[in-house]
Amino acid sequence: MGFLAWILFGLIAGVIAKVIMPGKDPGGLIITILLGIAGAFVGGWIGSLVGLGTMGDFSFGSFVTAIVGALVLLAGYRMIKK
């Protein structure tokens, strides 16, 4: 269940990252959502290492790390695709 939960978390994080970082992305909404999913996994993994939550729970810390991970990947993707 943790894996599916992080995919759902990632979808939401990708949408929120797009709202926080508006602008034209090279890949569109689908790429942004996929980056959100990847960012949720990366953010969740890093968050679990520093004690902000675990990969299997829904907490505010986990949600914040998922959004931050999505923002970092989205910013990196924009820099690479320019």
Buried (B, 14 or more C-beta within 10 A) or exposed (E): EEEEBBEEBBBBBBBBBBEEBEEEBEBEEEBBBBBBBBBBBBBBEBBBEEEBBEBEEEEEBBBBBBBBBBBBBBEEBBEEEE
